Amino acid sequence: MMKQILFAGVIGLFLTLIGTPLLIKLLARKGYGQYIRDDGPREHASKRGTPTMGGIAFILATVAAYFLAKVITGYLDPEADAAPTFSGLLVLGLMVGMGLVGFLDDYIKIVKRRSLGLRAKAKMAGQLIVGIGFAVLSLQFADNRGNTPASTKLSFITDFGWTIGPVLFVVWALFMILAMSNGVNLTDGLDGLATGASVLVFGAYTFIGVWQFQESCANAQTLTNPGACYEVRDPLDLAVVASALMGACLGFLWWNTSPAKIFMGDTGSLALGGVLAGLAICSRTELLMAILGGLFVLITMSVVIQVGSFRLTGKRVFRMAPLQHHFELKGWSEVLVVVRFWIIQGICVIVGLGLFYAGWAADK
């Protein structure tokens, strides 16, 4: 199974490196270019017409990398422990489902030349259908230890507190999926910003999945401290998914970095936000996601603060929201904003992984 993690990452990287330019040519030929807000920074006007819907590249590459890694490492061998798991398939399904909602949004923007894409109610309905489907199914498919892909308990670095019940869990899962999807969507305003930040988080979840597998309660007899273990259904397969995503996004970043040859669009941003929430839910690190994905939270909060301040006082806190555009209007170059925000995201990942390890060490 450890080989799957390596193969998934390498295959995902390779597929987007060679597949994204092919998608760029296809989208350019069809005239599927990005519309740019008239009220945004003036420097963004030159991006008008850049092919969008690039999320198609890393969504397809991730799914292909996941299954190819299974085949290469022995999925066809009935005695090999390499088959796809319910946790992995559900997280991938959540990514594809949210990506489809984003694709419809992008397609309407381009074909119907309507800058806002899907109507708000239709977009929300699509996200709710996908999110509820994931949440309900994630409480099914218990393994021989009784663990389902998700848990009805809240979690930080592992489950804690009382069971909130299936109904409240669905509400909580929907909140996480919508929050992360919108967070990544808001972050996707500068070349490579959301893609690079996502690569860092997927790297963290690759590590978390491997660690949880090594310290799984299913292996309690071989652990030095059986009390410090993780009840996660399929941690190693979640690491395979995260690795495939990390490689696919890294390859996409080659073409998405400044000056971007393609944008991920809502197709990509909604898919990435959904899969981040899915990884957090299935790995029992729901509240930790707020730290690991700290940049997405920070940018989302900048919009909340801006809107709230304007409605209450009539004044704006930032020159423009989301936050990255505020710094552009202060005179920072796009590349400077992106690199510094990547650094912030890197710090968030380091802090999140430090807390994850500290929680394990404290129980030893």
Disulfide bonds with the S-S distance in Angstrom:
Cys217-Cys229 1.95
